[in-house]
Each structure stands twice: as structure tokens, then as C-alpha cells.
Amino acid sequence: MLRHVTALALIFGLSTLIISVAQADMHSSSSKDNFADRLRAAMADETRPEKDKARDANRLPVETLTFFGIDSDQRVLELLPGGGWYTRLLAPALEGTGKLYLAFAGRLSDEIKAERFMKEVEFLESTSFEPTDHRGIFNLVTFDFNVEGLDSVLTFRNLHNLTPSGRMATHKAVLDALKPGGVYGVIDHTRRHNEPDVEANWRRLDPVQVILEIEAAGFVLEGSSDLHARSTDELILEVGDEAVSGKTDRFTLKFRKPKN
């Protein structure tokens, strides 16, 4: 009799575990679907500039943020938002359920800062850029974002603006800001492997070098995507050249902070 009771208890416990896991998976899937819907709504917003909408087919925000695993209840940090193209999508998609942080947002316009969806966004300014002898390339010394437990940190075509030591300082600060298991998503313009510095490639990065740098900072490479691969880009022109502008080959890498 005791064996029957024990067996029934084990079966009941196992069934409960299976149901709990299934419910968690359903919740996760539902939550991500909700984020995608909110993102599409932000993309279609009538107040969004037409010049931003014109880049949707090239930048593929839904597919990109899905690859990085962004969810509507996450705390997300966007590094160097520049003109705010992704900020205009992330802020409303996270509004009310998650949280968007921005770091090094000096180029973000007053117009975007005044948008309704920006009221919950938090600006983080932890250090300042040190100019170098090369236009557009800056250095950063060791610093801290002064925030912890983030789910994700994203940077879109920005790491090329930093020196190698500045990138390493950034990677380490990102590692400290993320929770264990948090994601670091990186996109940038591709440079040919081991190609020396020339004027035409200063806004391109060798993805192999980027992987080595970020792994050296303590991250694990979880995956890469060909979402932004462009075989027509021969990797020889400056990314602003009209022949490749908006059509550059870009690498898309997903790193994860180890859980222990």
C-alpha cells in the first residue's frame, strides 16, 4: 500500500512539474508575442518619422530584437542611441511593463526626449569620452553604469566609435550591469578579418576581434545571426559611401553573462 501511495505521489509531483514547466513556456511565448505586437505598433505609429519607417526593411527590428530575446517585462540598456532610431521603438514597447535605460545619449534630440513614451526612460551617464587623433573615434577609461541586474544591453553600430581599450572598458561595465544570464547584443559594420586600419574601414570592425574582446571580458558567445549580412558589400568602401550606405554587411552577435 505504501508503495502505491509513494508511486502516486511521484506521479502527481512529476505531473505538477510538467504542467508548471509548460505554463512557464506558454507564459514566455505569450510575453514575447506581446512584445512583438507592441513593437509593431510602435513601428506603425503615425507620429513616427517617415525616414525612420523607410529603414525598417533594412534594420528588421522585430526579427533583430527577437533574436536577442528582448521581452516586454525586461530592463534593457541601449548604448549610444545616436539619433534614437531604436529608442523610438524600444521605449514604447517596454513602457509600463519593462524599463529602458540609455547610456551616452548625448546625440539624442530634444524632440525625441520630449516624446510621451520617454517619460519612463532613465538616462545613465557614468563617464565621458576622451577624443583621439582620429575623427569619430573615442576612448573610455574604466567606468561603471551604476545600475545592476539588467536583463539585456544592446548596442547598434556603435562599438566602431571606440578604441580597443575603450571597447574593453565598455564590455566590462556591461558585464557588471547585467544580471547572471543576461544578454549583450551587438551589431556593427563588418571589416575583413585581420585587415589593417585604413581610412575607408574606420567605421568597420573585425567580428572575430570583437568576439575575442567580449569573451575576454567574461561573456560567452551564444549565437550569431545573418539577419544583417549583405553579400553585395565587398567590405572595401567607407560605410557612408552612397554605394553601400544602408546596405553594409553587418555582424549580429548575442553574448550571455555566465550564471556562475
C-alpha positions in Angstrom: 0.0 0.0 0.0 2.8 2.4 0.9 4.5 1.7 -2.4 1.3 2.6 -4.2 0.9 5.8 -2.3 4.6 6.7 -3.0 4.2 6.0 -6.7 1.0 8.1 -6.8 2.9 10.9 -5.1 5.7 10.7 -7.5 3.4 10.7 -10.5 1.5 13.6 -9.1 4.7 15.5 -8.4 6.0 14.8 -11.9 2.7 15.9 -13.4 2.7 19.1 -11.5 6.3 19.8 -12.6 5.4 19.2 -16.2 2.4 21.4 -16.0 4.5 24.2 -14.3 7.2 24.0 -17.0 4.5 24.0 -19.8 2.8 27.0 -18.2 6.1 28.8 -17.9 6.9 28.1 -21.5 3.4 29.3 -22.6 3.9 32.5 -20.5 7.3 33.1 -22.0 6.0 32.6 -25.5 2.9 34.8 -24.9 5.0 37.5 -23.4 7.4 37.5 -26.4 4.4 37.6 -28.7 3.1 40.6 -26.8 6.4 42.4 -27.1 6.5 41.8 -30.9 2.9 43.1 -31.1 3.9 46.2 -29.1 7.0 46.7 -31.3 4.9 46.5 -34.5 2.5 49.0 -33.0 5.4 51.4 -32.3 6.7 50.9 -35.9 3.3 51.8 -37.3 2.7 54.8 -35.0 1.6 57.8 -37.1 3.9 60.1 -35.2 7.0 58.1 -36.2 9.1 59.9 -38.8 8.8 58.5 -42.3 12.6 58.5 -42.6 12.7 56.0 -39.7 10.0 53.8 -41.3 11.9 53.7 -44.5 14.7 51.9 -42.7 12.5 49.1 -41.3 13.1 46.7 -44.2 16.8 47.0 -43.8 17.1 47.0 -40.0 14.4 44.4 -39.3 13.7 45.5 -35.7 11.2 42.7 -34.8 13.5 39.9 -36.1 16.6 41.5 -34.5 15.1 42.1 -31.1 13.5 38.6 -31.2 17.0 37.1 -31.9 18.4 39.0 -28.8 15.5 37.7 -26.7 14.1 41.0 -25.7 10.8 40.8 -23.8 8.2 43.3 -22.7 9.0 43.0 -19.0 12.8 43.3 -19.3 15.1 46.0 -18.0 17.1 47.0 -21.2 20.0 49.3 -21.6 20.7 50.8 -25.1 24.2 52.1 -25.5 25.0 55.2 -27.6 21.4 55.6 -29.1 22.7 58.2 -31.6 19.7 59.5 -33.5 17.3 57.4 -31.5 16.0 55.1 -34.2 15.8 52.1 -31.9 15.0 54.2 -28.9 11.7 55.2 -30.6 10.7 51.6 -30.8 12.1 50.2 -27.5 10.7 52.9 -25.2 7.0 52.4 -26.2 7.4 48.6 -26.5 8.7 48.4 -22.9 6.5 51.2 -21.5 4.6 50.2 -18.4 5.9 46.7 -18.1 9.7 46.9 -18.5 12.3 49.6 -18.3 14.6 51.3 -20.9 17.9 52.8 -19.9 20.0 54.9 -22.2 23.7 55.5 -21.8 25.9 58.0 -23.7 22.8 59.6 -25.2 24.4 63.0 -26.0 23.2 63.0 -29.6 19.6 62.2 -28.8 17.5 65.2 -29.9 15.3 67.3 -27.6 12.4 66.3 -29.9 12.8 62.6 -29.0 13.4 63.4 -25.3 10.0 65.2 -25.3 8.1 62.3 -26.7 5.4 60.8 -24.4 6.9 57.4 -24.4 10.2 58.8 -23.0 8.7 59.6 -19.6 9.8 56.3 -18.1 13.2 56.1 -19.7 16.2 56.6 -17.4 19.4 58.2 -18.6 22.7 56.8 -17.3 25.8 59.0 -17.7 28.7 57.3 -16.0 31.8 58.6 -17.7 32.9 60.9 -20.6 34.5 60.2 -23.9 38.2 61.1 -24.5 38.8 62.3 -28.0 41.6 60.7 -30.1 43.6 61.9 -33.1 41.1 60.2 -35.4 37.7 61.8 -36.2 34.8 59.9 -34.7 36.9 57.5 -32.5 36.9 58.0 -28.8 38.4 56.4 -25.7 36.8 55.5 -22.4 38.5 54.7 -19.2 37.3 52.1 -16.7 33.8 53.1 -15.5 30.5 51.7 -14.1 27.0 52.3 -15.4 25.8 52.4 -11.7 23.0 50.1 -12.4 22.7 46.3 -11.7 20.6 43.3 -12.6 19.7 44.3 -16.2 18.2 41.7 -18.5 19.8 43.0 -21.7 22.3 45.5 -23.0 22.2 46.4 -26.7 24.5 48.4 -29.0 23.7 49.0 -32.6 26.6 50.1 -34.9 28.5 52.0 -32.2 31.5 50.0 -31.0 33.5 51.1 -34.0 33.5 54.6 -32.5 35.6 53.4 -29.6 39.3 52.5 -29.3 40.1 48.9 -28.4 40.7 49.9 -24.7 37.5 51.9 -24.8 35.6 48.9 -26.1 37.1 46.7 -23.4 36.1 49.2 -20.7 32.6 49.2 -22.1 32.3 45.4 -22.2 33.4 45.1 -18.6 30.9 47.8 -17.5 28.2 45.9 -19.4 29.1 42.7 -17.7 28.8 44.3 -14.3 25.4 45.9 -15.1 23.8 42.6 -16.3 22.2 40.0 -14.1 23.7 36.5 -14.3 22.4 35.0 -17.6 21.8 38.5 -19.0 22.3 39.2 -22.8 24.7 41.5 -24.5 23.6 42.1 -28.1 26.0 43.6 -30.6 25.6 44.8 -34.2 28.2 46.6 -36.2 29.6 47.0 -39.7 31.9 44.2 -40.9 35.6 44.6 -41.6 37.6 41.9 -43.3 39.4 39.7 -40.9 42.9 41.0 -39.9 42.6 43.9 -42.3 44.9 46.8 -41.1 43.4 50.2 -40.4 42.8 52.4 -43.5 40.7 55.5 -43.9 37.9 53.5 -45.7 37.4 51.0 -42.9 37.5 53.1 -39.8 33.7 52.5 -39.1 34.1 48.8 -39.6 35.1 46.1 -37.1 36.5 42.6 -37.5 33.8 40.4 -35.9 36.5 37.8 -34.9 38.3 40.5 -32.9 35.0 41.7 -31.3 34.2 38.1 -30.2 37.6 37.7 -28.7 37.4 41.0 -26.9 33.9 40.3 -25.4 34.8 36.8 -24.4 37.9 38.1 -22.7 35.7 40.5 -20.7 33.9 37.4 -19.3 31.0 36.8 -21.7 30.1 33.6 -23.6 29.1 33.8 -27.2 25.7 32.3 -27.5 24.9 32.8 -31.2 25.1 34.8 -34.3 22.6 35.8 -37.0 22.8 36.5 -40.7 19.8 38.9 -40.5 22.1 41.8 -41.5 24.6 40.0 -43.7 24.9 41.6 -47.2 26.9 39.7 -49.7 26.8 42.7 -52.1 29.1 44.7 -49.7 32.7 43.9 -50.7 33.9 45.4 -47.4 36.1 47.9 -49.2 34.1 51.2 -49.0 33.5 53.6 -46.2 30.1 52.8 -44.7 28.8 56.2 -45.6 29.7 55.8 -49.3 26.5 56.1 -51.3 27.2 52.7 -53.0 26.9 50.9 -49.6 25.1 53.3 -47.3 22.2 51.4 -45.7 23.4 48.2 -47.4 26.6 47.4 -45.5 27.3 43.9 -44.3 26.8 43.9 -40.5 27.5 41.2 -38.0 24.9 40.3 -35.3 26.2 38.7 -32.2 24.5 37.5 -29.0 26.6 37.1 -25.8 25.4 35.9 -22.4 26.8 36.6 -18.9 27.6 33.3 -17.2 25.2 32.4 -14.4 28.1 31.4 -12.1 
